[in-house]
Amino acid sequence: MNQHLYRSRRNCMIAGVCGGLAERFGWDPSLVRLAFVLLSFTPIPAHPVLVYIIMWIVVPKAPE
């Protein structure tokens, strides 16, 4: 298992954040994306879209 969190180059739809999380924890990327979409419709203080954008900026792209 990879020890660092990177944005995925292989499982990339928009920025590779969900794919990177899936690769890091050994999950299915489709399920991480589905969870993100479902959480986007909930009124939680740390809105998932904002968290996604921050991770897009902060988390580096996976090395080639």
DSSP file (Angstrom, degrees, kcal/mol; ACC not computed):
  #  RESIDUE AA STRUCTURE BP1 BP2  ACC     N-H-->O    O-->H-N    N-H-->O    O-->H-N    TCO  KAPPA ALPHA  PHI   PSI    X-CA   Y-CA   Z-CA
    1    1 A M              0   0    0      0, 0.0     2,-0.2     0, 0.0    23,-0.1   0.000 360.0 360.0 360.0 138.5    0.0    0.0    0.0
    2    2 A N        -     0   0    0     21,-0.4     0, 0.0     1,-0.1     0, 0.0  -0.477 360.0-154.9 -69.0 136.3    1.2    3.5   -0.9
    3    3 A Q  S    S+     0   0    0     -2,-0.2     2,-0.3     2,-0.0    -1,-0.1   0.662  71.4  64.9 -88.5 -17.4    2.1    5.5    2.2
    4    4 A H  S    S-     0   0    0      2,-0.0     2,-0.6     0, 0.0    -2,-0.1  -0.770  80.0-123.2-109.4 152.0    1.6    9.0    0.7
    5    5 A L        +     0   0    0     -2,-0.3     2,-0.3    18,-0.0    16,-0.1  -0.839  39.9 164.3 -94.8 121.6   -1.5   10.6   -0.6
    6    6 A Y        -     0   0    0     -2,-0.6     2,-0.4    14,-0.3    55,-0.2  -0.919  43.6-104.2-129.0 156.2   -1.3   11.7   -4.3
    7    7 A R  B     -a   61   0A   0     53,-2.7    55,-2.4    -2,-0.3    10,-0.2  -0.675  50.8-109.8 -75.9 137.4   -3.8   12.7   -6.9
    8    8 A S        -     0   0    0      8,-2.5    12,-0.2    -2,-0.4    11,-0.1  -0.383  26.5-169.5 -74.1 143.2   -4.2    9.8   -9.3
    9    9 A R  S    S+     0   0    0     54,-0.1     3,-0.3    -2,-0.1    -1,-0.1   0.675  91.7  41.1 -95.5 -26.4   -3.0    9.8  -12.8
   10   10 A R  S    S+     0   0    0      1,-0.2     2,-1.0     6,-0.1     6,-0.0   0.905 117.0  43.2 -87.6 -46.4   -4.8    6.6  -13.8
   11   11 A N  S    S+     0   0    0      5,-0.1     2,-0.5     6,-0.0     8,-0.4  -0.538  83.5 143.0-100.7  66.1   -8.1    7.0  -12.0
   12   12 A C        +     0   0    0     -2,-1.0    -3,-0.0    -3,-0.3    -5,-0.0  -0.925  16.8 154.1-116.4 122.4   -8.7   10.6  -12.9
   13   13 A M  S    S-     0   0    0     -2,-0.5    -1,-0.2     0, 0.0    -2,-0.0   0.770  88.2 -12.9-104.7 -54.4  -12.1   12.2  -13.8
   14   14 A I  S    S-     0   0    0      0, 0.0    -2,-0.1     0, 0.0     0, 0.0   0.748 140.0 -18.6-110.6 -65.7  -11.6   15.8  -12.9
   15   15 A A  S    S-     0   0    0     46,-0.0    -3,-0.1     0, 0.0    -8,-0.0   0.443  85.4-109.8-126.6  -4.7   -8.5   16.2  -10.8
   16   16 A G  S  > S+     0   0    0     -9,-0.1    -8,-2.5    45,-0.1     4,-2.2   0.569  78.9 125.4  87.1   9.0   -7.7   12.7   -9.6
   17   17 A V  H  > S+     0   0    0    -10,-0.2     4,-2.3     2,-0.2     5,-0.2   0.960  77.0  40.9 -67.9 -51.3   -8.6   13.4   -5.9
   18   18 A C  H  > S+     0   0    0      1,-0.2     4,-2.3     2,-0.2    -1,-0.2   0.896 116.6  50.8 -64.4 -39.6  -11.1   10.6   -5.5
   19   19 A G  H  > S+     0   0    0     -8,-0.4     4,-2.4     2,-0.2    -1,-0.2   0.880 109.7  50.9 -64.1 -38.1   -9.0    8.2   -7.5
   20   20 A G  H  X S+     0   0    0     -4,-2.2     4,-2.3     2,-0.2   -14,-0.3   0.898 109.9  48.9 -66.7 -41.1   -6.0    9.1   -5.3
   21   21 A L  H  X S+     0   0    0     -4,-2.3     4,-2.0     2,-0.2     6,-0.3   0.912 111.9  50.0 -62.7 -41.8   -8.0    8.5   -2.1
   22   22 A A  H  X>S+     0   0    0     -4,-2.3     5,-2.1     1,-0.2     4,-1.2   0.915 112.1  46.5 -64.2 -43.3   -9.1    5.2   -3.5
   23   23 A E  H  <5S+     0   0    0     -4,-2.4   -21,-0.4     3,-0.2    -1,-0.2   0.896 111.1  53.1 -64.8 -39.7   -5.6    4.1   -4.5
   24   24 A R  H  <5S+     0   0    0     -4,-2.3    -2,-0.2     1,-0.2    -1,-0.2   0.894 120.6  30.4 -63.9 -41.5   -4.2    5.2   -1.1
   25   25 A F  H  <5S-     0   0    0     -4,-2.0    -1,-0.2    -5,-0.1    -2,-0.2   0.423 110.0-112.9-101.8   0.0   -6.7    3.1    0.9
   26   26 A G  T  <5 +     0   0    0     -4,-1.2    -3,-0.2     1,-0.2     2,-0.2   0.815  68.6 139.8  75.8  30.4   -7.3    0.3   -1.5
   27   27 A W      < -     0   0    0     -5,-2.1    -1,-0.2    -6,-0.3    -2,-0.0  -0.531  62.6 -91.4-100.8 169.4  -10.9    1.1   -2.3
   28   28 A D    >>  -     0   0    0     -2,-0.2     4,-1.6     1,-0.1     3,-0.6  -0.703  30.0-141.4 -79.1 125.4  -12.8    1.1   -5.5
   29   29 A P  H 3> S+     0   0    0      0, 0.0     4,-2.3     0, 0.0     5,-0.2   0.837  99.9  58.3 -58.9 -33.3  -12.6    4.6   -7.2
   30   30 A S  H 3> S+     0   0    0      1,-0.2     4,-2.3     2,-0.2     5,-0.1   0.883 105.5  49.3 -65.1 -36.9  -16.2    4.4   -8.3
   31   31 A L  H <> S+     0   0    0     -3,-0.6     4,-2.5     2,-0.2    -1,-0.2   0.866 109.7  51.0 -70.3 -35.6  -17.4    4.0   -4.7
   32   32 A V  H  X S+     0   0    0     -4,-1.6     4,-2.2     2,-0.2    -2,-0.2   0.914 112.0  47.5 -66.4 -42.0  -15.3    6.9   -3.6
   33   33 A R  H  X S+     0   0    0     -4,-2.3     4,-2.4     2,-0.2    -2,-0.2   0.907 111.9  50.2 -64.2 -41.3  -16.8    9.1   -6.3
   34   34 A L  H  X S+     0   0    0     -4,-2.3     4,-2.5     2,-0.2    -2,-0.2   0.916 110.4  49.5 -63.3 -43.7  -20.3    7.9   -5.4
   35   35 A A  H  X S+     0   0    0     -4,-2.5     4,-2.6     1,-0.2    -1,-0.2   0.899 110.0  52.1 -61.9 -40.5  -19.7    8.7   -1.8
   36   36 A F  H  X S+     0   0    0     -4,-2.2     4,-1.5     2,-0.2    -2,-0.2   0.927 110.6  47.2 -61.1 -45.5  -18.5   12.2   -2.8
   37   37 A V  H  X S+     0   0    0     -4,-2.4     4,-0.6     1,-0.2    -2,-0.2   0.922 113.5  47.8 -64.5 -43.8  -21.6   12.8   -4.8
   38   38 A L  H >< S+     0   0    0     -4,-2.5     3,-1.0     1,-0.2    -1,-0.2   0.902 111.7  49.8 -64.6 -40.6  -23.9   11.6   -2.1
   39   39 A L  H >< S+     0   0    0     -4,-2.6     3,-1.4     1,-0.2     5,-0.3   0.762  98.7  68.8 -68.5 -24.2  -22.1   13.7    0.5
   40   40 A S  H 3< S+     0   0    0     -4,-1.5    -1,-0.2     1,-0.3    -2,-0.2   0.743  96.8  53.2 -66.6 -21.7  -22.4   16.8   -1.7
   41   41 A F  T << S+     0   0    0     -3,-1.0    -1,-0.3    -4,-0.6    -2,-0.2   0.404  91.8  91.9 -94.0   2.2  -26.1   16.8   -1.2
   42   42 A T  S <  S-     0   0    0     -3,-1.4     2,-1.7    -4,-0.1    -3,-0.0  -0.740  80.3-123.8 -98.1 146.5  -25.9   16.9    2.6
   43   43 A P        +     0   0    0      0, 0.0    -3,-0.1     0, 0.0    -2,-0.1  -0.465  54.3 148.7 -87.1  68.1  -25.8   20.1    4.7
   44   44 A I        -     0   0    0     -2,-1.7     3,-0.0    -5,-0.3    -2,-0.0  -0.749  54.9-121.2 -99.9 150.7  -22.6   19.4    6.5
   45   45 A P  S    S+     0   0    0      0, 0.0     2,-1.4     0, 0.0    -1,-0.1   0.900 106.6  55.3 -59.5 -45.4  -20.3   22.3    7.6
   46   46 A A  S    S-     0   0    0      4,-0.0    -2,-0.1    -3,-0.0     5,-0.0  -0.694  91.3-148.8 -88.9  88.0  -17.2   21.1    5.7
   47   47 A H    >>  -     0   0    0     -2,-1.4     4,-2.2     1,-0.1     3,-0.5  -0.341  10.2-132.4 -63.6 132.2  -18.8   20.9    2.3
   48   48 A P  H 3> S+     0   0    0      0, 0.0     4,-2.6     0, 0.0     5,-0.2   0.808 104.3  56.6 -57.3 -33.5  -17.3   18.1    0.1
   49   49 A V  H 3> S+     0   0    0      2,-0.2     4,-2.2     1,-0.2     5,-0.2   0.916 109.1  46.2 -66.1 -40.9  -17.0   20.4   -3.0
   50   50 A L  H <> S+     0   0    0     -3,-0.5     4,-2.3     2,-0.2    -1,-0.2   0.912 113.0  49.6 -65.5 -42.7  -14.9   22.8   -1.0
   51   51 A V  H  X S+     0   0    0     -4,-2.2     4,-2.6     1,-0.2    -2,-0.2   0.900 110.0  52.2 -62.0 -40.8  -12.8   20.0    0.5
   52   52 A Y  H  X S+     0   0    0     -4,-2.6     4,-2.4     2,-0.2    -2,-0.2   0.926 109.8  47.9 -60.7 -46.1  -12.3   18.6   -3.0
   53   53 A I  H  X S+     0   0    0     -4,-2.2     4,-1.6     2,-0.2    -2,-0.2   0.907 112.3  49.0 -63.9 -41.7  -11.1   22.0   -4.3
   54   54 A I  H  X S+     0   0    0     -4,-2.3     4,-2.7     1,-0.2     5,-0.2   0.922 112.3  47.9 -63.5 -43.4   -8.7   22.4   -1.4
   55   55 A M  H  X S+     0   0    0     -4,-2.6     4,-2.4     1,-0.2    -2,-0.2   0.868 106.8  57.9 -65.2 -34.9   -7.3   18.9   -1.9
   56   56 A W  H  < S+     0   0    0     -4,-2.4    -1,-0.2     1,-0.2    -2,-0.2   0.878 114.3  38.5 -59.4 -38.6   -6.9   19.6   -5.7
   57   57 A I  H  < S+     0   0    0     -4,-1.6    -2,-0.2    -5,-0.1    -1,-0.2   0.892 125.1  35.5 -78.7 -41.9   -4.7   22.5   -4.7
   58   58 A V  H  < S+     0   0    0     -4,-2.7    -3,-0.2    -5,-0.1    -2,-0.2   0.882  98.8  77.0 -86.0 -42.5   -2.8   20.9   -1.8
   59   59 A V  S  < S-     0   0    0     -4,-2.4   -53,-0.1    -5,-0.2     2,-0.1  -0.564  79.7-128.7 -78.1 127.9   -2.3   17.3   -2.7
   60   60 A P        -     0   0    0      0, 0.0   -53,-2.7     0, 0.0     2,-0.1  -0.357  24.2-101.9 -75.1 155.8    0.4   16.7   -5.3
   61   61 A K  B     -a    7   0A   0    -55,-0.2   -53,-0.2     1,-0.1     3,-0.1  -0.482  49.0 -93.3 -71.2 145.4   -0.1   14.7   -8.5
   62   62 A A        -     0   0    0    -55,-2.4    -1,-0.1    -2,-0.1   -56,-0.0  -0.288  45.2-103.9 -60.8 141.4    1.4   11.2   -8.4
   63   63 A P              0   0    0      0, 0.0   -54,-0.1     0, 0.0    -1,-0.1  -0.334 360.0 360.0 -65.0 150.7    4.9   10.8   -9.7
   64   64 A E              0   0    0     -3,-0.1    -2,-0.1   -55,-0.0    -3,-0.0   0.484 360.0 360.0 -76.8 360.0    5.1    9.2  -13.2
